[in-house]
Amino acid sequence: MGRDQGLLHVAGEVMPRSLAPAIETIRNRVAFQPREAILNDASPDVLLSYLRLPEAADDVEAWRTALRLLPPRSPRRSAVVAHVEALEA
């Protein structure tokens, strides 16, 4: 298993419909750790997989990180640029 492989298994939020304070604390703690690992150490493919998650849709820092990681001539870059521009509008 490669360095990034474990990061591909992030499936979404813990109990996303729960409003219980203890569940919200766990959800925030669990969401923070994979996000930080992805932003600091993931390949572009893993980062783009993360960006497809609903909770990453408005994560400007993650989208900007994708811009830094993608080569200038990458065909995937235009979609990332468009998303960043929409977030910043």
N, C-alpha and C positions, 0 to 999 in steps of 0.2 A: 504494500500500500504506500503510495507516494505521500509526500508531506501534506498536500492539499486534500487528499481524498476524504478524510474525516469531516472536513468542512462542508462537503457537498450534502451532508445528511441533515442540515438545518432545515426543518420542515415548517417552521412557523412558530407562532406564539403559544405559550403554555396556557391552556384553558382561556382562550381569548374572550369569551363571553362573561367570565366571572368578574364580579365587581368586589369580591371579598378582599379586604386590605392585605391579608397574608398571601393570597394568590397573586395580587398585583405586585407585591414585593418580590416574590419568586419569579414571576414573569419578567420583571425588569432586570433582575440579576442574571437570569438565564439568557435573556436576549443580548445583554451587554457583552458578555464574554465572547461568543462567536463573532459578533460584529467587530469587536476590536481585533480579534485574530485575523479576520478577513481583511480589514482595512490595513493592517500592518504587515501581513505576510502572505497573502493569497495570490495566486496567479490570476491573470485577467479573466479566465474562464470561470473560476470559482467566484470571483467578485461579481461577474455578470449574472451568475446563478443566484447569488444573494439579492441582487437588485431586482430580480423578478418576484421576490416575496412582497406581499402587500405592505408589510411594515417598513420596507426600504423605499417605497415609492417617493417619499418626501425627504429622504436622507441626502441632503445636498452634499455633505462631506463625502459620503460613499460614491455618489455620482461623479464628483470632481476627482476622486481617487481613480475611478475608472478611466477618466480622460487622461490622467497622468500615465496610467499603465498601458493603455492601448497605443499601438504604433500609429503615427500620423496617417498612414494610408490604409488602416484597418477599415474594412467595410462596416464593421459594427460601430465605429466611432460616430457616424452621423446621427444615429439614433440616440446615443448618449449625449451628444452636443444638443440635440433638440430637446431632450428631457431636462437638461440643466438650464437651458434658456427658458423653458416653460416654468421651472421652479423659481427662477430669479425674476420672472415678469411681474 
